[in-house]
Amino acid sequence: MGQLREKFALVTGGTRSVGRGIALGLGEAGATVFVTGRSITERRVAEITEAGGRGIAIPCDHGDDHAVRAVFDQIADEAGRLDILVNNAWGGYARLRNRSANKGFKWKDPFWTQPLGLWDEMHQVGVRSTYVASSYAAPMMIAQGSGLIVNISFYAARRYYGNVAYGAAKAATDAMSRDMAHELKSHGVAVVSLYPGHVIDKKKGKMPKRETARFVGRAVAALAADPDVMTRSGEIQQAALLARDYGFTDVDGTQPNPYDTL
């Protein structure tokens, strides 16, 4: 490892789950990783440093544009560049994570019975926050003539996964990746949508379609270390297929199968 030493990354929404695993995977590859989240702490990012990189916590609510601008100002002041942006911030699971405050909420209820606020949660801290963070990252990457923006998406962009607002948010993310890639191509900046599979950090036995969050991080690290990453720009990437292309494995030494097909 260590192929990303001297590289600077930002992972938004990196306090838990996929975002945390991505930050760890980048740290494992030697990167300096700025991590945002409403409750992120230096203690939380210490594990990035332990993995081989350097973790820096920046508390931020990605629903607040001024706070996001301050994140990029801090990175510019401290690092002077940004090589990797991973847009992972996501507010769409808030009702699932706090069921006691959202009694009666069901993910698969038809859209006309869903609370209208569900759309806002998925599109404000999700689609819009990806757009805002990318708009701040782009000038930094253009100035240095290189960079990688990874937008975390999912198969719901391609087919029905039980929730209309969710599918719309993921489809919008994929469209942003495609169009951002078009506008940034001449500047040497790559943009991709990345599909994790079914992320579960505690595997029990053989689970060929399950992958850990750090496995997703290794996928991002592999993309960032690829000198030909521009050939993938504007496309959807699947973490499981990237493992086969680049030769990395999950923490248990396996290469999970893709969760679904495109």
N, C-alpha and C positions, 0 to 999 in steps of 0.2 A: 504494500500500500504506500501512500505518500505521493501519488501522482498529482494531487491537487495542492501540495504545499506551495505557498506563495499565492494561492488563489483566494478570493474573497467572495463569500456567498451570503445571501439573505434568504431565510426560510420564514415565511409568514405563517402565523398560526401554528407555531412549533412547540406548544406546551405539552401536547399529548398525542397519542395515536400516530397516524401517518406522518404528521409534521415533525414530531419528535424523532421518529425513525429516520426520516430524511436527513434531519440535522445530524444525527449520529452517523449515518452512512457517509455524509460529506466530511465529518470530522475524522472518521476512520481513514479516509483518503488523504488526510492532512490539511484540509482547508480551514481557514478562519471563517467561522459561521456566526453571523448575526442572526438572532432568533427573536421574533416578535410574538406577542400574545398578551392578553389582558392581565394574566397572572404570572407571566414568566419572571423567573428570578435567576440570579447568578448561580445559586445552588443547583437549580434545575439544569443549567447548561454546563455545569462542571463535568458531566459525563461525556460531553463532546471533547473536552480537553483530555480526559482520561482515555478516550478512544484514539487519540493521536493528533487531533487538530487543536483548535482554540475556539471556545464558545463564548459569545458575548450576548447577554440578554438586553433587550430593549422593550420595556413594557409599552404596548400600543393597542388601542382599540381601532381596528381597521374599518369601523364605521365612521371614523373621524378623519376627514381628509387632512386637516392641519397636523394631527398627530402622525399621520403617514408621511407627510412632507418632512417632519422633524426627524423621522427615522433615516430618510435618505440624506438629509443634511448631516446627521451624525456620521453616517458611513463615509460620506465625502470628506469630512474633516479628519476622521480617524484612519481611513484606509486609502482615500484618494482614488478609488476605483471600485467597480463591482463587476465580478466575472459571471456570477450565477444568481439568478433570482428564481426562487420556487414559490409560486403563488398557491398556497395551501389553505389560507384563512377561509373559514367556512362557518356560517351561522345556521345552516339548515338542519342540524341535528339537535338543536337546543331543546325542542319539545320531547325528543326521545330521551335525552340525558336527564331531564327534570320532569319525570312523569307525575310526581306528586303535585307539581304546580300546573300541570296540563292534563288533568284527569279527563278521560274520554277521548283523548287524541289517538287516532289510529293512522299509521303511515299510509295504509292502502284504502282509506276511505275515498270515495269519488270526489273530484275536485270541487263540485258545487256544494259539498258539505264541509269542506276543509275551511279552517279559519283563514281569512284573507291575508293575515299577517305572515302566514307560512311562506307565501311568495316573496314578501319583502325580506324575510330572514335569509332565504336562499339567494336572492339577487342583490341584496345590499352588501352583506359580508359574504361574498362568494363571487358573483359575476362582476359587480361594480368594483369591489375591492381589488380584484385581479386587474381590471382596467386601470384603476388609479395607480397602483403600485408599478405597473408596467410603464405607465406614462412618465413616472419619475425615474425609473431605471433606464429607459431608452436613451435619454441624452448622455448619461454617463457611459453607456456601452458604445454609443455612436462615436463619442469623443476618443475612445481607446481603440476603436475599430474591431471590437470583438465582444462576445458575450453570449450567454445562453439564458433564455427565459423558459421555464417549465411550468405549465399550468396544469394543476391536478384536476383530472376529469374522471369520467367513468362510462361504462357501457350504456348507461341510461340515456346518453346522448344519441345512441344508435337504435335503441328499441325500448319498449315499455318496461319499466321496472317498478310499477305499482304506485307511482305518484307523478301527477302531471307537472307540478311546479319543479320537481327534481329533474325530470327529463328536460324541461325547457332550460333550466339553469346549466345543465351539463352540455346541451347542444349549443348554447350561447358561448360557453367557454371554448368549445372546439372551433366555432366560427371565429372567435377572437384570435385564437392561436394561428389559424390559417391566414387571416387577413393581416395580423401583425407581422407574420413571417414574410408576407409579400412586401410590406412597406420597409422592413428592416434588412431585406436580403442584400441590397447594394452596400450596406454598412457592415456586413460581416457578422451580424447578430442573428442567431438561430432562435426559433420559437417552436415549441412542441406542446401538444397535449399528451399527458402521461396517464395511462390507465393502470392503477394498481389492481390486484385481484381481490379476493376475500382476505382482508388483513386480520390476522389473529396471532398475537405474539406468543401464545402458549399452545403450541401444537401438541396433540396427543396421538401418537402413532403415525401411520402413513396418511397424510392429508394432501394429496397431489394438487388440489386447487386452492390450498391455503398458503399464504405467505406472510412473513413478519413485516413489520413496518421498516425495519432496518434493510430488508431486502429491497424495498422500494427506494430507500436511500442509496443503496448500491447501484441501482439502475440510474439514478440521477448522476451519481459520481462517474459512472461509466460513460454516460453521454457527455459530461463536462470534460472528460479526459480525452475524448475522441477528436483528433485533429480534423476529421472529415464530418463533423457533426452537422455542417451546413447541408449535407445531402439528405438529412432527415428533417430539415426545417419545414414547417407548415404541415407536418404529418402527425397522425395519431401514433403513439408508441405504447406498447404493452410491456409492463415490467418483466413478465415471464418470458417474452420473446427476446427482449434485450439481454436477458441472462444467457440465452443460447448464443446470441450473436457475439457477446463480449466475453463469455466464459466465466462469469461470476456465479456464486451460489448463495443460497439462504444461509442463515446462521447454523443450520443443522447439516449443511453440506449438500442439500438437495437443490434441484432446479424445478420449482413448481410449474404446473401446467397453466396455460391461460385460463382465466375464470370463465370467459365467454369468447365468442368470435366477433369480429368486426362486421 
